[in-house]
Amino acid sequence: MNMFTKALSALTLASVSVTALAGCASSPETRILPLIDMTAWNYNEDDDVYYQLGIQYVANPADSTYETLGFFVPGSYFDATANGDGTYTVTVNKTKDVDGFTAKTAPFVLPVQTPGYAALEAPTTYTHDVKSYTDAGFIFIYAGARGRDHGAPAGVTDFKAAIRYVRYNKNLLPGDTERLFTYGMSGGGAQSALLGATGDAPEYEKYLKALGAVMTESDAVMGSMDWCPITNLNVADAAYEWELGSARTNLDEKTKAISEGLAKSFAAYINSLGLTDENGNPLTLEESADGLYHAGSYYDYMKKTIETSLNNFLSDTTWPYNANAQKAALGQNMMLPAGWTPRGPQGMQNRAPAAEDLDGVNRGKTASGTVDLSGTYNSASDYIAALNANEEWVMYDEKTNTAKITSVEAFMKNVKQLQKSVGAFDDMSGSQPENTLFGLGDGTGLHFDAIMAQVLKEAAPELAEKYKADLAKKDSIGSTMEERSNMYNPMYYLSSAYKGYKTATVAKFWRIHAGIFQGDTAVSTELDYALALKNYGSEVKSVDFTEVWGLYHTEAERTGTSTGNLIAWIKDCLK
């Protein structure tokens, strides 16, 4: 492999030879990946932004529909000469600043907006959505990436390749490429978290080589912003049942046994992690009267997390308060896939029981009986009364304007929205988006949850064989399902319980926000990797973890907008 040494000048089209494996071919072939052309910039005068689109960031793209990117640069960072054809030749201006940043210090921001692990198409025209970021002095990288239909780890691999290409151009572009931040929501929040946890992880190398990615640069990021991340998929089914299983009704005995088996498995998982609280106290689960391990220090920590979310809401809210008018704090610049609409404050309504009975198992898609929080509340006491409509589970002290709850189960039954079947992410039919994610790139789904497979051995052995067969399959690169699952599990790199611990470069700065009412995933999903980050060591400088009361599956913020808060957070990280 020939290594790039330096650019001859800002106007030179340098190139680098990279080794790319054509699919699974054993013999490598050499491909040329050009640097960005500094004579071919476009300019948007209204926003004062120079930009280029359609830049291929790998030499051997798996899908050229997605594997290109666009650069969007504040106008002050360039001195430009018109070429006479609508494009500009530019050189970096090292003296001007934009909102406190210069061409030497400007950070880069990369959106990972892939809800449901969907593919993200690269931009083909200029988008004014970058303006909030470029006005703040940021350089915006808008990279396309493959989605779940291509199979894991395609999406994260593509974003890593794009990041490496950005750094490959560091001698030409303005900005500090070490100051690179990602953000995303839902499946995008998950992949943003993975980019933060898997910097230069060795498991990704063969996938990057297969694409002809730049292999001489790092793909580690400085910061990761994750809204409602649907991640930790290897234990997500078990986490969902431990939290929300108690809210299910009308389950047959077989499905009830699966739900309870998953809940007990989650307890074993938590107890294997070695998590501690801020004072170093171990966080574990203990068997409770119901046999489902709703007790112990981890349980108490989650209960406290829920209470903190509620008390933040009481502190933030001005009365009267209209729940219907509560706005999900969505940014204007989220770079969302076409046709995707975030769920607002009312969330997805509870679904009726499933009409079908797959393989003799009732999937448990039942309404959770959550309280009705529509209408206007004149005081905190009125709102608490509405929370307690079904049972008294919130205790409110009007004098201190604070509240406590009786149990995690009461919160789950009364407020958290039960939306998914038993096997929430890897159900018996293999029809979830996550099943497609762990397919082999042909758009069909495979079972991937080894915990579910183990539980089914006892509760539904006829189904266990389907899982066993899928878990044994390998992808075109030769990776096992376990290996691919580890690559898409931030805990594999963040927790000492896994072999991947400390094998990757982990982001220094983290911001993890979720709407606590959402039923799309368990609270423990984001809580666990936030705890793992806090336990990780001095490499991680800060973890802003917040569960936002009253919000569902959205870019959850206590106040303000997600875009404004994201920009402010990045600036705070760089002080």
Secondary structure, 3 states (H helix, E strand, C coil): CCCCCCCCCCCCCCEEEEEECCCCCCCCEEEEEECCCCCCEEEECCCCEEEEEEEECCCCCCCCCCCEEEEEEEHHHEEEEECCCCCEEEEECCCCEECCEECCCCCEEEECCCHHHCCECCCCCCCHHHHHHHHCCCEEEEECECCHHHCCCHHHHHHHHHHHHHHHCCCCCCCCCCCEEEEEECHHHHHHHHHHHCECCHHHHHHHHHHCCCCCCCCCCCEEEEECCCCCCCCHHHHHHHHHHHHCCCCCHHHHHHHHHHHHHHHHHHHHHCCECCCCCECCCECCCCCCCCECHHHHHHHHHHHHHHHHHHHHCCCCEEHHHCCCCCCCCCCCCCCCCCCCCCCCCCCCCCCCCECCECCCCCCCCCCCCCCEECCHHHHHHHHCCCCCCEEEECCCCEEEECCHHHHHHHCCCCCCCCCCCCCCCCCCHHHHHCCCCCCCCCCCCHHHHHHHHHHCHHHHHHHHHHHCCECCCCCEHHHHHHHCCHHHHHCCCCCCCCCCECCCEEEEEEECCCCCCCHHHHHHHHHHHHHHCCCCCEEEEEEECCCCCCCCCCCCCHHHHHHHHHHHHCC
